[in-house]
Amino acid sequence: LLHGTLNGPFTGNEIRPALPVATSDPVAYPWELPDLEGNVVVEIVIDTHGDIVGKKVLQSLGPKLDKKVLLALDNWRFQPATRNGAPIASKQDAVFHFRARG
């Protein structure tokens, strides 16, 4: 059974999203965890080489955890997004979930 519908043209530009090929998680000590469970969300800009060239915190859990996330993202590398097989720059959100301390 198929669910859902197809939208848009059946032919045209084929766009594939950037995919991470190397990642690292932020390291937070138990006393640095937030009082309430939550996410740090960062919008990242990925160039045609798969490198992150821009980072913007969209959802914060405080400056210390945000900084740890931004530092971890320095080690990320991507297979760049493509349009019809050619690399293109792209944006996407990276979400890091933190459990509450305790």
C-alpha positions in Angstrom: 0.0 0.0 0.0 1.2 3.5 -0.8 0.2 6.4 1.3 0.6 10.1 0.5 0.7 11.9 -2.8 3.3 13.1 -5.3 3.6 16.9 -5.6 5.3 18.9 -8.3 6.6 17.9 -11.7 7.7 14.4 -12.5 10.8 15.6 -14.4 13.3 18.4 -13.8 16.1 19.1 -11.4 17.1 16.3 -9.2 18.3 17.7 -5.9 19.9 15.5 -3.2 20.6 16.8 0.3 24.1 17.0 1.9 24.9 13.9 3.9 27.3 13.8 6.9 30.4 11.7 6.3 32.3 12.6 9.5 30.6 13.7 12.8 31.5 14.2 16.4 29.2 14.7 19.4 29.6 17.6 21.9 31.0 16.5 25.2 29.1 17.7 28.2 29.9 16.8 31.8 26.9 15.9 34.0 27.0 19.2 35.9 26.9 21.1 32.5 23.6 19.4 31.5 20.5 21.6 31.4 17.8 21.5 34.2 15.3 20.4 31.6 15.7 18.1 28.7 16.0 19.9 25.4 17.7 20.5 22.0 20.3 22.9 20.7 19.5 23.5 17.0 22.1 25.0 14.7 21.5 26.1 11.1 24.5 25.1 9.1 25.6 26.3 5.7 27.5 23.6 3.7 29.6 24.6 0.7 30.2 22.7 -2.6 33.2 20.9 -1.0 31.2 19.6 2.0 32.6 22.0 4.5 30.5 23.9 7.0 31.0 27.6 6.2 28.3 29.1 8.4 26.7 28.3 11.7 23.8 30.0 13.5 22.2 28.9 16.7 18.4 28.7 16.2 17.5 27.1 19.6 19.7 27.5 22.6 20.2 25.7 25.9 22.6 28.4 27.2 26.0 29.7 26.1 28.1 26.8 27.5 26.2 24.0 25.7 25.8 26.1 22.5 29.6 26.6 22.5 30.2 22.9 22.9 27.8 22.1 20.0 29.5 24.7 17.7 33.0 23.3 18.5 31.8 19.7 17.7 30.4 21.0 14.4 34.0 22.1 13.5 34.8 18.4 13.0 31.8 17.6 10.7 32.3 17.0 7.0 29.6 16.4 4.4 29.1 14.9 1.0 27.8 18.1 -0.6 24.2 18.5 -1.8 23.8 18.0 -5.5 21.6 19.3 -8.3 21.6 16.9 -11.3 24.8 15.4 -10.0 26.7 18.7 -9.6 27.7 19.9 -6.1 25.7 22.9 -4.7 25.8 24.8 -1.5 23.0 24.1 1.0 21.6 24.8 4.4 20.2 22.4 7.0 19.5 22.2 10.7 21.7 20.1 13.0 19.8 19.0 16.2 21.6 18.0 19.4 19.5 16.5 22.1 20.5 16.8 25.8 19.0 15.0 28.7 18.3 16.8 31.9 20.9 16.6 34.6 20.2 14.3 37.5 
